Amino acid sequence: MGQKYIDFKLPTDYNSEILKSKIEKEIGTRDFFFEINKQSLDARQSRKIHWATRVKVTSPAIKSEIEQIPKFSLPEFKSNRGKMAVVGSGPAGFFAAWVGLLSGLEVTIFELGPEVFKRIREVKAFEKNGKLNERANYAYGEGGAGTFSDGKLTSRTKSIAAERAWIFEQYIEAGAPEEIKYLSKPHIGSNLLVKTARNMRKKFIERGGHIHFDTAVTSINKKGNKVISIETEKGLFDADYFIFAPGHSSYSTYRILMDAGARFVNKPFAIGSRIEHSQELINIAKWKQPQIPGVKAADYALTYNDASLPVYSFCMCPGGMVVPAPPSRRANIVNGMSNYKRNYPYSNSAIVAGISLPELLNRVVSPMESLDWVNELENKFYEFANGYSAPAVKAADLLRSKQTSVFPSSSYPFPRITANFTDLFPAVVVKSMQLALKYFNKKITGFDEGILMGLESRTSSPIQVLRSDTGLVNGIDNLWMVGEGSGYSGGIVSSAADGIKAVVALCK
């Protein structure tokens, strides 16, 4: 029994029988097993759009063998004492907790927000009445900020291949679609992510893990170079190991860590706005037709590096919606999300400019000042809108330095109000975005018809903790900081792998 990879060009609406027939013709027998190894949409020629598919075939007719990819092995905890506290239940926090539990540690998670379905109710209420629950919103709650996103699982980091495959297995067991194993751009979708988050939590609790929702950590207690306990709203909690995975929006947790002696430095980050188009416009621009059987929606990735600041699209959500994502009152920011089917009539992505705050302000900036600067920008948008309406402008009008008087329909739940972006953003950001939009319009016909709305300021943290490769915070012997909040990962998969690596290290 041998194995080999076979590459096929499949029609976009193919089925398993079509694929089986092609494999049979290729190897000359019906005696085989197969699984899809990789699949990506090839839309370079609009008349020949197809799935580029690599299939792993196993059959007695095949003599060769395929080299096996190394598998992730759970670490074995070897100490007599093994009590671990995890702060945050996003991908980094949860996967750190899950691996720790499976490795023999006694694990407790502390999550500022509520369980995921209560979180959904609070988000829906916010979009109806405009009253933000600062602990249950698009930023905070079970599953982290990624729960309300597109659920993208793309990761180009080759060093986490084993962890990536294991992470995908956990998601699939919790209800994610099998296709995430092989699609070149895998995604789960917000509607399925909430279910996987709940199912994974249930497994965690059934295995003996503990989780406290609606519980803020208020301070960290140390003795020498070791953390001995954390103060929470539900009392003091001692442990042997502490993993902080606060996400990129929990600035209050950063300050608690700073008070405990964790050192941070500034890092590059990005600010900009979310642009929305009709999905049909993007489909036609990319495919030369409004729809393709078997494909959900066209996406894009754009970059422009010939302005004062680099500008790029971020977190593109085909068939999705723009959502209000403030982590706290008096902050007005937006984000994008889409469900598994990607069947909303709109497309959106962030158009952001990469900045270094010390360079932008032309002075020395402390990490604390960086957090304050972002908060002040978010408050500026809130004050301008007097709430959570989205300051907005048509891309074509921004190119002419004009304001927009009438907006088309939108997925955004609150009103959009006309704004002069030069009054809201730093001048160099606006100028760089204008140059980029001209270029993007050449790449995607009709791109300047999109509406730029709101402030996108939380693509990543503006600061980064000083830590080892495995997340151990410099100068503290038993405190790890992982995930997007640490400044060393971006996205669901890399954050989850970051949390896993921390636990593998502490188990050794």
C-alpha positions as semicolon CSV with decimal commas, in nm:
position;residue;x (nm);y (nm);z (nm)
1;M;0,000;0,000;0,000
2;G;0,163;0,323;-0,119
3;Q;0,077;0,689;-0,125
4;K;0,134;0,985;-0,353
5;Y;0,006;1,334;-0,420
6;I;-0,186;1,403;-0,741
7;D;-0,274;1,752;-0,862
8;F;-0,604;1,824;-1,037
9;K;-0,782;2,124;-1,185
10;L;-1,141;2,081;-1,069
11;P;-1,452;2,276;-1,173
12;T;-1,574;2,510;-0,901
13;D;-1,892;2,306;-0,856
14;Y;-1,726;1,962;-0,857
15;N;-1,845;1,680;-0,632
16;S;-1,677;1,375;-0,482
17;E;-1,784;1,147;-0,767
18;I;-1,611;1,371;-1,022
19;L;-1,294;1,364;-0,811
20;K;-1,306;0,986;-0,763
21;S;-1,342;0,939;-1,138
22;K;-1,036;1,155;-1,205
23;I;-0,829;0,964;-0,947
24;E;-0,935;0,627;-1,096
25;K;-0,835;0,744;-1,442
26;E;-0,500;0,867;-1,311
27;I;-0,393;0,550;-1,122
28;G;-0,585;0,288;-1,321
29;T;-0,778;0,123;-1,038
30;R;-1,082;0,170;-0,817
31;D;-0,893;0,033;-0,517
32;F;-0,787;0,349;-0,338
33;F;-0,852;0,588;-0,054
34;F;-0,805;0,963;-0,083
35;E;-0,815;1,286;0,109
36;I;-0,775;1,643;-0,011
37;N;-0,441;1,780;0,099
38;K;-0,455;2,137;-0,038
39;Q;-0,707;2,340;-0,232
40;S;-0,707;2,698;-0,358
41;L;-0,918;2,891;-0,606
42;D;-0,726;2,982;-0,922
43;A;-0,902;3,288;-1,066
44;R;-0,613;3,428;-1,269
45;Q;-0,804;3,367;-1,593
46;S;-1,170;3,465;-1,560
47;R;-1,280;3,209;-1,823
48;K;-1,093;2,924;-1,657
49;I;-1,159;2,968;-1,286
50;H;-1,106;2,638;-1,108
51;W;-1,002;2,472;-0,784
52;A;-0,632;2,386;-0,786
53;T;-0,648;2,070;-0,578
54;R;-0,380;1,839;-0,442
55;V;-0,508;1,498;-0,333
56;K;-0,327;1,238;-0,123
57;V;-0,412;0,898;-0,268
58;T;-0,346;0,564;-0,095
59;S;-0,362;0,246;-0,304
60;P;-0,195;-0,095;-0,361
61;A;-0,127;0,030;-0,714
62;I;0,105;0,299;-0,579
63;K;0,459;0,199;-0,483
64;S;0,596;0,525;-0,346
65;E;0,554;0,662;0,006
66;I;0,488;1,017;0,124
67;E;0,706;1,165;0,394
68;Q;0,487;1,219;0,698
69;I;0,453;1,565;0,854
70;P;0,564;1,567;1,220
71;K;0,269;1,550;1,458
72;F;0,223;1,762;1,767
73;S;0,281;1,565;2,084
74;L;0,132;1,677;2,411
75;P;0,397;1,756;2,672
76;E;0,410;1,553;2,991
77;F;0,419;1,758;3,308
78;K;0,698;1,628;3,534
79;S;0,672;1,834;3,852
80;N;0,496;1,736;4,174
81;R;0,313;2,067;4,176
82;G;0,116;2,179;3,877
83;K;-0,140;2,452;3,926
84;M;-0,180;2,700;3,639
85;A;-0,387;3,018;3,606
86;V;-0,475;3,148;3,261
87;V;-0,605;3,501;3,214
88;G;-0,808;3,536;2,894
89;S;-1,011;3,281;2,694
90;G;-0,921;3,379;2,338
91;P;-0,728;3,135;2,115
92;A;-0,397;3,188;2,298
93;G;-0,549;3,154;2,645
94;F;-0,782;2,868;2,570
95;F;-0,528;2,653;2,385
96;A;-0,270;2,714;2,657
97;A;-0,528;2,602;2,913
98;W;-0,638;2,302;2,707
99;V;-0,285;2,173;2,646
100;G;-0,198;2,232;3,010
101;L;-0,501;2,035;3,123
102;L;-0,427;1,746;2,885
103;S;-0,069;1,744;3,011
104;G;-0,166;1,692;3,373
105;L;-0,183;2,046;3,512
106;E;-0,467;2,176;3,726
107;V;-0,594;2,468;3,516
108;T;-0,823;2,762;3,588
109;I;-0,921;3,026;3,329
110;F;-1,024;3,377;3,430
111;E;-1,225;3,564;3,166
112;L;-1,333;3,926;3,200
113;G;-1,642;3,875;2,983
114;P;-1,931;3,626;2,983
115;E;-1,983;3,291;2,813
116;V;-2,031;3,323;2,441
117;F;-2,410;3,307;2,407
118;K;-2,464;3,568;2,676
119;R;-2,208;3,772;2,488
120;I;-2,416;3,743;2,170
121;R;-2,723;3,872;2,352
122;E;-2,530;4,172;2,483
123;V;-2,390;4,253;2,137
124;K;-2,737;4,244;1,983
125;A;-2,872;4,468;2,259
126;F;-2,588;4,716;2,203
127;E;-2,665;4,737;1,832
128;K;-3,029;4,813;1,914
129;N;-2,994;5,063;2,198
130;G;-2,637;5,193;2,168
131;K;-2,560;5,109;2,532
132;L;-2,225;4,934;2,550
133;N;-2,156;4,660;2,803
134;E;-1,784;4,709;2,863
135;R;-1,741;4,341;2,950
136;A;-1,957;4,181;2,681
137;N;-1,899;4,317;2,332
138;Y;-1,711;4,249;2,011
139;A;-1,379;4,274;2,198
140;Y;-1,443;4,094;2,528
141;G;-1,597;3,763;2,626
142;E;-1,552;3,392;2,567
143;G;-1,341;3,321;2,259
144;G;-1,183;3,665;2,249
145;A;-1,214;3,923;1,971
146;G;-1,168;3,651;1,707
147;T;-1,507;3,497;1,791
148;F;-1,673;3,785;1,609
149;S;-1,463;3,798;1,297
150;D;-1,439;3,595;0,983
151;G;-1,273;3,315;1,173
152;K;-0,975;3,321;0,940
153;L;-0,727;3,043;1,007
154;T;-0,459;3,148;0,760
155;S;-0,105;3,121;0,895
156;R;0,212;3,132;0,689
157;T;0,447;3,045;0,976
158;K;0,615;2,718;0,878
159;S;0,758;2,658;1,226
160;I;0,412;2,587;1,371
161;A;0,300;2,325;1,114
162;A;0,252;2,053;1,377
163;E;0,068;2,284;1,617
164;R;-0,144;2,419;1,332
165;A;-0,264;2,071;1,230
166;W;-0,348;1,986;1,592
167;I;-0,534;2,316;1,641
168;F;-0,742;2,242;1,332
169;E;-0,824;1,896;1,467
170;Q;-0,955;2,052;1,788
171;Y;-1,173;2,297;1,597
172;I;-1,313;2,025;1,371
173;E;-1,396;1,804;1,671
174;A;-1,580;2,105;1,817
175;G;-1,791;2,156;1,503
176;A;-1,580;2,345;1,250
177;P;-1,603;2,227;0,886
178;E;-1,357;1,959;0,770
179;E;-1,248;2,178;0,478
180;I;-1,036;2,398;0,705
181;K;-0,772;2,122;0,691
182;Y;-0,699;2,176;0,323
183;L;-0,830;2,514;0,199
184;S;-0,555;2,764;0,129
185;K;-0,767;3,033;0,295
186;P;-0,955;2,844;0,566
187;H;-1,220;3,016;0,771
188;I;-1,485;2,907;1,018
189;G;-1,722;3,204;1,019
190;S;-1,861;3,389;1,319
191;N;-2,181;3,186;1,337
192;L;-1,983;2,861;1,370
193;L;-1,709;3,008;1,589
194;V;-1,953;3,077;1,871
195;K;-2,059;2,712;1,867
196;T;-1,702;2,580;1,856
197;A;-1,610;2,808;2,149
198;R;-1,898;2,667;2,355
199;N;-1,820;2,305;2,260
200;M;-1,450;2,341;2,341
201;R;-1,532;2,495;2,677
202;K;-1,762;2,202;2,757
203;K;-1,483;1,956;2,680
204;F;-1,245;2,160;2,895
205;I;-1,482;2,150;3,193
206;E;-1,567;1,780;3,145
207;R;-1,194;1,706;3,154
208;G;-1,162;1,881;3,490
209;G;-1,075;2,238;3,393
210;H;-1,219;2,538;3,572
211;I;-1,334;2,867;3,421
212;H;-1,458;3,185;3,585
213;F;-1,650;3,420;3,354
214;D;-1,727;3,785;3,436
215;T;-1,414;3,793;3,648
216;A;-1,157;4,069;3,620
217;V;-0,800;4,028;3,741
218;T;-0,718;4,342;3,941
219;S;-0,354;4,295;4,043
220;I;-0,057;4,059;4,050
221;N;0,124;3,962;4,371
222;K;0,494;3,877;4,354
223;K;0,764;3,752;4,587
224;G;1,105;3,822;4,441
225;N;1,103;3,721;4,076
226;K;0,800;3,496;4,109
227;V;0,428;3,558;4,091
228;I;0,262;3,394;4,388
229;S;-0,101;3,490;4,325
230;I;-0,342;3,713;4,139
231;E;-0,615;3,927;4,287
232;T;-0,949;3,879;4,115
233;E;-1,299;4,010;4,173
234;K;-1,380;3,670;4,318
235;G;-1,086;3,666;4,556
236;L;-0,722;3,571;4,574
237;F;-0,597;3,287;4,354
238;D;-0,257;3,125;4,395
239;A;-0,084;2,905;4,137
240;D;0,256;2,780;4,030
241;Y;0,235;2,914;3,676
242;F;0,055;3,215;3,528
243;I;-0,027;3,270;3,163
244;F;-0,167;3,606;3,054
245;A;-0,343;3,612;2,717
246;P;-0,537;3,939;2,728
247;G;-0,574;4,006;2,354
248;H;-0,473;4,327;2,182
249;S;-0,751;4,542;2,333
250;S;-0,720;4,486;2,708
251;Y;-0,517;4,795;2,790
252;S;-0,616;4,770;3,157
253;T;-0,443;4,431;3,176
254;Y;-0,128;4,578;3,018
255;R;-0,119;4,832;3,298
256;I;-0,156;4,559;3,562
257;L;0,136;4,373;3,406
258;M;0,344;4,692;3,397
259;D;0,275;4,746;3,766
260;A;0,402;4,393;3,830
261;G;0,732;4,465;3,659
262;A;0,668;4,343;3,303
263;R;0,853;4,569;3,061
264;F;0,706;4,679;2,730
265;V;0,838;4,856;2,422
266;N;0,666;5,031;2,135
267;K;0,606;4,838;1,815
268;P;0,470;4,931;1,470
269;F;0,094;4,905;1,432
270;A;-0,170;5,037;1,192
271;I;-0,465;5,274;1,185
272;G;-0,718;5,347;0,916
273;S;-1,077;5,287;0,822
274;R;-1,305;5,006;0,707
275;I;-1,417;5,017;0,341
276;E;-1,742;4,858;0,228
277;H;-1,854;4,766;-0,124
278;S;-2,132;4,556;-0,267
279;Q;-2,007;4,199;-0,286
280;E;-2,124;4,183;-0,647
281;L;-1,889;4,468;-0,740
282;I;-1,592;4,277;-0,597
283;N;-1,704;3,951;-0,761
284;I;-1,728;4,116;-1,103
285;A;-1,395;4,294;-1,059
286;K;-1,219;3,969;-0,965
287;W;-1,413;3,709;-1,165
288;K;-1,575;3,911;-1,448
289;Q;-1,909;3,766;-1,339
290;P;-2,141;3,822;-1,041
291;Q;-2,131;3,463;-0,912
292;I;-1,950;3,133;-0,960
293;P;-2,115;2,801;-0,870
294;G;-1,944;2,638;-0,575
295;V;-1,759;2,951;-0,458
296;K;-1,891;3,175;-0,183
297;A;-1,751;3,522;-0,257
298;A;-1,446;3,686;-0,408
299;D;-1,183;3,833;-0,179
300;Y;-0,879;4,054;-0,227
301;A;-0,551;4,151;-0,065
302;L;-0,399;4,488;-0,153
303;T;-0,075;4,663;-0,059
304;Y;0,083;4,996;-0,155
305;N;0,435;5,093;-0,048
306;D;0,504;5,411;-0,247
307;A;0,352;5,660;0,000
308;S;0,504;5,807;0,317
309;L;0,342;5,518;0,506
310;P;0,274;5,164;0,384
311;V;-0,098;5,107;0,324
312;Y;-0,268;4,768;0,297
313;S;-0,600;4,590;0,324
314;F;-0,649;4,392;0,644
315;C;-0,898;4,129;0,760
316;M;-1,097;4,122;0,436
317;C;-1,449;3,990;0,501
318;P;-1,625;3,874;0,182
319;G;-2,002;3,860;0,209
320;G;-1,974;4,014;0,554
321;M;-2,065;4,315;0,762
322;V;-1,903;4,610;0,937
323;V;-1,963;4,610;1,312
324;P;-1,910;4,857;1,599
325;A;-1,627;4,714;1,811
326;P;-1,547;4,955;2,097
327;P;-1,386;4,781;2,395
328;S;-1,488;5,064;2,628
329;R;-1,726;5,357;2,651
330;R;-1,630;5,679;2,476
331;A;-1,433;5,486;2,215
332;N;-1,567;5,460;1,861
333;I;-1,402;5,192;1,646
334;V;-1,516;4,943;1,385
335;N;-1,427;4,592;1,274
336;G;-1,542;4,340;1,013
337;M;-1,699;3,997;1,038
338;S;-1,865;3,736;0,820
339;N;-2,047;3,409;0,870
340;Y;-1,950;3,072;0,726
341;K;-2,163;3,106;0,412
342;R;-2,034;3,458;0,340
343;N;-2,371;3,537;0,189
344;Y;-2,431;3,898;0,298
345;P;-2,459;4,140;0,004
346;Y;-2,160;4,342;0,122
347;S;-1,783;4,308;0,124
348;N;-1,550;4,492;0,361
349;S;-1,190;4,520;0,468
350;A;-0,977;4,757;0,671
351;I;-0,761;4,998;0,471
352;V;-0,486;5,088;0,714
353;A;-0,155;5,270;0,722
354;G;0,135;5,121;0,914
355;I;0,280;5,364;1,166
356;S;0,559;5,392;1,420
357;L;0,429;5,627;1,687
358;P;0,770;5,772;1,787
359;E;0,835;5,850;1,418
360;L;0,486;5,989;1,366
361;L;0,515;6,221;1,667
362;N;0,888;6,279;1,615
363;R;0,971;6,229;1,982
364;V;1,034;5,964;2,243
365;V;0,710;5,789;2,335
366;S;0,669;5,558;2,633
367;P;0,459;5,241;2,601
368;M;0,200;5,391;2,836
369;E;0,180;5,701;2,616
370;S;0,120;5,477;2,314
371;L;-0,185;5,326;2,481
372;D;-0,308;5,673;2,574
373;W;-0,258;5,801;2,217
374;V;-0,473;5,521;2,073
375;N;-0,739;5,583;2,339
376;E;-0,743;5,954;2,257
377;L;-0,786;5,886;1,884
378;E;-1,076;5,649;1,956
379;N;-1,231;5,909;2,185
380;K;-1,191;6,173;1,910
381;F;-1,409;5,963;1,680
382;Y;-1,660;5,912;1,961
383;E;-1,682;6,284;2,032
384;F;-1,720;6,368;1,663
385;A;-2,007;6,120;1,623
386;N;-2,150;6,183;1,970
387;G;-2,173;5,808;2,007
388;Y;-2,121;5,508;1,782
389;S;-2,231;5,639;1,444
390;A;-1,952;5,594;1,191
391;P;-1,775;5,900;1,047
392;A;-1,768;5,814;0,677
393;V;-1,670;5,925;0,329
394;K;-1,690;5,774;-0,017
395;A;-1,343;5,672;-0,135
396;A;-1,381;5,877;-0,454
397;D;-1,467;6,185;-0,245
398;L;-1,167;6,130;-0,016
399;L;-0,949;6,130;-0,328
400;R;-1,087;6,474;-0,413
401;S;-1,066;6,592;-0,050
402;K;-1,445;6,627;-0,043
403;Q;-1,711;6,515;0,200
404;T;-1,997;6,280;0,112
405;S;-2,354;6,399;0,154
406;V;-2,552;6,082;0,077
407;F;-2,454;5,723;0,155
408;P;-2,590;5,400;0,002
409;S;-2,731;5,119;0,215
410;S;-2,488;4,946;0,448
411;S;-2,439;4,653;0,682
412;Y;-2,337;4,886;0,966
413;P;-2,606;4,888;1,238
414;F;-2,565;5,255;1,334
415;P;-2,591;5,564;1,110
416;R;-2,298;5,690;0,905
417;I;-2,227;6,058;0,924
418;T;-2,035;6,269;0,676
419;A;-1,684;6,353;0,789
420;N;-1,366;6,518;0,671
421;F;-1,105;6,255;0,747
422;T;-0,828;6,517;0,758
423;D;-0,992;6,647;1,077
424;L;-0,987;6,303;1,237
425;F;-0,668;6,127;1,124
426;P;-0,307;6,247;1,120
427;A;-0,243;6,423;0,787
428;V;0,024;6,175;0,675
429;V;-0,219;5,885;0,724
430;V;-0,484;6,050;0,507
431;K;-0,234;6,141;0,235
432;S;-0,093;5,788;0,228
433;M;-0,444;5,639;0,211
434;Q;-0,534;5,870;-0,079
435;L;-0,234;5,757;-0,282
436;A;-0,306;5,394;-0,200
437;L;-0,674;5,422;-0,298
438;K;-0,578;5,554;-0,642
439;Y;-0,358;5,250;-0,690
440;F;-0,619;5,009;-0,548
441;N;-0,876;5,147;-0,792
442;K;-0,648;5,039;-1,078
443;K;-0,625;4,689;-0,934
444;I;-0,999;4,652;-0,862
445;T;-1,238;4,836;-1,094
446;G;-1,485;5,039;-0,894
447;F;-1,288;5,027;-0,570
448;D;-1,333;5,403;-0,529
449;E;-1,709;5,347;-0,508
450;G;-1,658;5,199;-0,162
451;I;-1,751;5,382;0,157
452;L;-1,478;5,431;0,416
453;M;-1,635;5,425;0,759
454;G;-1,516;5,458;1,114
455;L;-1,179;5,406;1,278
456;E;-0,987;5,080;1,261
457;S;-0,729;5,109;1,539
458;R;-0,702;4,759;1,689
459;T;-0,541;4,560;1,409
460;S;-0,264;4,484;1,658
461;S;-0,127;4,616;1,984
462;P;0,086;4,934;1,974
463;I;0,322;4,783;2,230
464;Q;0,508;4,458;2,287
465;V;0,618;4,286;2,606
466;L;0,981;4,187;2,651
467;R;0,973;3,807;2,668
468;S;1,144;3,491;2,549
469;D;1,046;3,299;2,235
470;T;0,818;3,082;2,446
471;G;0,649;3,379;2,611
472;L;0,825;3,389;2,948
473;V;0,824;3,753;3,057
474;N;1,172;3,892;3,114
475;G;1,262;3,910;3,483
476;I;0,966;3,703;3,606
477;D;1,027;3,332;3,649
478;N;0,673;3,194;3,617
479;L;0,472;3,448;3,415
480;W;0,411;3,399;3,044
481;M;0,239;3,651;2,815
482;V;0,107;3,510;2,489
483;G;-0,112;3,585;2,190
484;E;-0,192;3,912;2,019
485;G;-0,175;4,103;2,345
486;S;0,190;4,012;2,381
487;G;0,269;4,174;2,047
488;Y;0,416;3,852;1,903
489;S;0,126;3,697;1,713
490;G;-0,159;3,798;1,488
491;G;-0,469;3,595;1,418
492;I;-0,633;3,285;1,559
493;V;-0,380;3,018;1,461
494;S;-0,057;3,198;1,546
495;S;-0,207;3,308;1,879
496;A;-0,323;2,958;1,965
497;A;0,022;2,820;1,876
498;D;0,184;3,090;2,091
499;G;-0,021;2,974;2,389
500;I;0,066;2,611;2,323
501;K;0,439;2,683;2,305
502;A;0,427;2,853;2,645
503;V;0,278;2,543;2,809
504;V;0,522;2,309;2,633
505;A;0,804;2,524;2,775
506;L;0,672;2,534;3,130
507;C;0,609;2,159;3,132
508;K;0,977;2,105;3,065
